[in-house]
Amino acid sequence: MKTYSLVVAIASTLLLSLMTMNASGQEAQFPIVKGFGGIYEIENAVLPESGDEYKIVIDLKTLQRDKESINPGLNNVARMMNLHILGGVNKEDLKVVVAVHGGATDTILNNDGYRRKYDLDNPNIPLIAALIEAGAEIYVCGQSLLSRQYPQNEVNDQVKIGLSMLTVVTTHMNQGYNLLVFD
């Protein structure tokens, strides 16, 4: 009897999951950051202004609790970029800078540094590569590197080292970038 109840519970959960997936009738889209930050079209939604330039600097400090998965804040950068492109913004009009610090600092480590710290490959490396390929610039706070005792030779080669998150953000804000904060 317990086995039957377990089978019914599993089957019900699976059926509910399939119904929910089919209810939206959509597949996730990745218009600019390939394979990350999946998004969906929304009927009758207000869209960003195509033809406008979007200059965005992101303060990214999202802690990645599951060190085997990608950082959720970094994935939100991909979602934000994908949403703007899906909404009609031209790629050349989307300028994104990410200032990584605090709890997110370890996301920018190369595999050697990540393995030293967690005995795992860094799952964020493909996401960082996809973001950069899509046009994002990624900086890590030099102060966070020092305070967490990460040597510069353990930073992903695709990531720039800034004096600090504060200087990266204020420099870009002086250049007309708008600030988003991803906790």
N, C-alpha and C positions, 0 to 999 in steps of 0.2 A: 504493500500500500504506500509506503514512503517513497519507493522508486517511482510509482505512478504519479504521485503528487509532485515530485521533483521534475519529471518529464513534462507534466502539464505546465508547471511554472516556467520552465525554460522555453517551451513552445510558445506560451503566451507572451513572454518578454520578447522573443524573436519576432513574433507576428506584430506586436505593437511597434517595434523598431522599424520593421519594413513598412508599415502603414505610415509612420511619421516621415520616413525618408521619401516615400512616394507622394505624400500630401503636398509637399512643396513642388514636386515635379521638376526640380532643377538640379543641375550638377554645379558644384563649386567652380568658379571661374578664377583664372590667374592671368589677367591681361598684361601685366608688366613684370611682376615678380613671380617667375615661373615655379610652380610647385609649393608655394608658401602663401599664407594669408588669403585663403580661399574666401570668395565673396559671392553674393547673389544679386541679381537684378531685382529691383522693387518697382512694381507697377505704380505709375502715377506719383513717383517720388520727386521731390525737389532736388535738382541736380546742381553740381558746382558749375560755375560760369565757364564755358569753354571760351578760349581766347584770352582769359585772364592768366596772369602768372601767379603760381602758388609757390611761395618760398617759406619753407617750414623747417624749423630747428626743433629737434625733439630731445628733451631731457629724459633719458632712459635710465631708471634705477631699479627696474622690476627684478625682484629676487626670483631666481629659478630654483624652486624647491626640489624638483625632480631633475637631478643632474644627468639623467639619461634621455631627457626630452628637450626640445628646443625651448628657449626662453619665451614666455608668453608675450612680454612687452616687445621683443624683437619681432615676433610674428605679427603683432599689432602694427608695427611700422609697415610690414608687407601688406597687411590689410588696408591700411590708410592709402598707400600708394596705388594698390589695385582698385580701390573704390574711386579715387580721383580719375583714373584712366577709364574705368567703366562708365563714370559719369560724364565723360566727354572732354576731359582736360587733355591737351596734347602733351606727349612725353617731354618735349623740350620746354614746356611751361611748368613742369613739376620739378622743383628743386628741393631736395630733402637732405638734411644734415642730421646725424644722430650723435648725441653726446652721451656716451656710456659711462656710468660711474656707480658708486655705492654697491648695492647687492647684485647688480648686473655685471660688474667688472669681469668676473670669470668667463662670461660668454665670449669674450674676445681673445681668449687664450688660444694658442696653436695646440695641436694635438699633444706635443711633448709636455707643455705646461699643464694642460688639462689632465693628462694621464698622471703626471706627478702629483697633482692635487686630489684627483678622484679615481684614479685607476680605470679611466674610461676614455674613449675617443670623444672629442668635443662635438656634440650633435648640432651645434650652431654654425659650424664652418660652412656647410652647404647653404644655409640661410643667408649668412653674411655675403657669400659669393653671389647669390641671386640678387640680393639688395644692391650690391655694388654694380652688378651687370645692368640692373634696372636704372642706375643713375644716382643712387644714394651715396653720400660720403659718410663714413663712420669713423668717429674719433673715440678714443678712450681717455679718460681723465688721468693724467700723469700722477696727480696727487693720490688718486685711488689705487693706482698701481703700487706706489710706494707704501701706502698705509697697509696694503694687503700683502706686501712683500712678494709681488710678482715681478721678476726681472723683465726688462724690455725685450730681451731675446726670446721670451715666451709669448709675445704678442703676435697674433695673426698678422702676416705680412700685408694683408689687404686693409688693415686698420691703421689709421694715423694716430699718433700720440700727441694729445694736446697738453698744454701746460696744466690745464684744469678743465673740468666741465664748465665752471663759471666763465672762464675766458672764451671757451668755444661758443657758448651760448650768447654772451654779450657781444662778441665780435660779429656773429651772424645777425643778431638783432639790430646792431648798428648798420648792417647792410640791407635791412628791410625784411628780414625773416620774421615770421610769427612763431611764437613759442607754444609747443604742446608738451605736457608733462605726462609721462607714462610711469606711474608708480609700480 
